[in-house]
Amino acid sequence: MADILTVAQQALLGFDVELVDVERAPLGLLRVVIDRPGGVRIEDCEQVSRQLSHVFEVENIDYKRLEVSSPGVDRPLRRLADYVRFAGERIELRLREPVDSRKTFTGILRASGDEPPVLSLDWEDPSGQPRTLPFSFDDVDRARLDPVLDFKGKKR
């Protein structure tokens, strides 16, 4: 899998897209997730699909179907740079080890301008009190954006 990720990264160097993830799914599906500032357009997916189809054929990477898509509104945060980029956004964070008997928190991501950045999450405890949870990139099991969506006045 690391080889496919490396090949895909190299193949997309000249494109104005970020490779978010590459996943092998059942029945020979190879799923590639891309992102770009301003959002992914259908033209971006088409262009990346054509490029990767040619490169994977040359590199002899076996798959039955290639799917190229955007990460969606609940984009996963995979790299430290993602945490810096999406500072100020609402996220769902799952830690490897529990803090105060819980592993999953939802709140506003904060990242300092330091190198390496200092990460924290502003969240409300069950009683409604604001709290801050400091964490490191290594503490994270998984994280994703968790935007509040407004569907005809009904927020989620």
Secondary structure as UniProt FT lines:
FT   HELIX           2..11
FT   TURN            12..14
FT   STRAND          18..25
FT   HELIX           26..28
FT   STRAND          29..35
FT   TURN            37..38
FT   HELIX           42..58
FT   TURN            59..60
FT   STRAND          65..69
FT   TURN            73..74
FT   HELIX           80..85
FT   TURN            86..88
FT   STRAND          90..99
FT   TURN            100..101
FT   STRAND          102..111
FT   STRAND          119..124
FT   TURN            126..127
FT   STRAND          130..135
FT   HELIX           137..139
FT   STRAND          140..145
FT   STRAND          150..151
FT   TURN            152..153
FT   STRAND          154..155
//
